[in-house]
Amino acid sequence: MTFVVTENCIKCKYMDCVTVCPVDCFYEGENFLVIHPDECIDCGVCQPECPADAIFADDAGDYEDWVALNRRYAEIWPVITSRGVPPPDAELWNAKSGKLALLDPRPGGVGLAAHIGQPATEGRI
């Protein structure tokens, strides 16, 4: 079992979950966080900390595609170990459905200037 970050984190990215993780298995994209499934120790302390209710145990539903997406980005995005500032419009996006097309595949924490010419959205799992 592992925990997985799902769609509601997209464009919310509150980061409260990051500060409680004992193994630093969160990775940061521009508008989304992921958990590396091979590094997660299944402790579950991150789940109740997520204001967007976007973190679930992978065996609590049909999350195979989300586990794969978390794995893919955890392997290329930087690790995040402290809480940053959530997007100013995070509350407007919380609980909205259909946000997968808005997932930005660029790594977070490095600024947009380094990514000029890269696509802005993922749009698929």
FENFENVEN-V757770 format. One line per field, one symbol per residue. ss: DSSP state (H for helix, E for strand, L for the rest). phi: phi as a letter, one per 30 degrees, with the letter a starting at -180 (. if undefined). psi: psi as a letter, one per 20 degrees, with the letter a starting at -180 (. if undefined). Layout:
BEGIN
ss = ???
phi = ???
psi = ???
END
This chain:
BEGIN
ss = LLEEELHHHLLLLLLHHHHHLLLLLEEEELLLEEELLLLLLLLLLLHHHLLLLLEEEHHHLLLHHHHHHHHHHHLLLEELLLLLLLLLLHHHHLLLLLLHHHLLLLELLLLHHHHLLLLLLLLLL
phi = .bcbcceddeichdiddddcddbhccbccebacbcdddcdcididdeddddchccbddcclccedddddededddbcddbbbdccdedceddcdidcicedcdcdddcibidedcdjcdcbdiac
psi = qrqqpahihpjglhjhhhhioijljqqprgkqqrpohihpjkhjhhgiiohiljpqphjjanjghhgggggghhiiqqqpiqpapqqhkghhipjprkihiipoiqqrjiqhhijpiqqiqgjr.
END
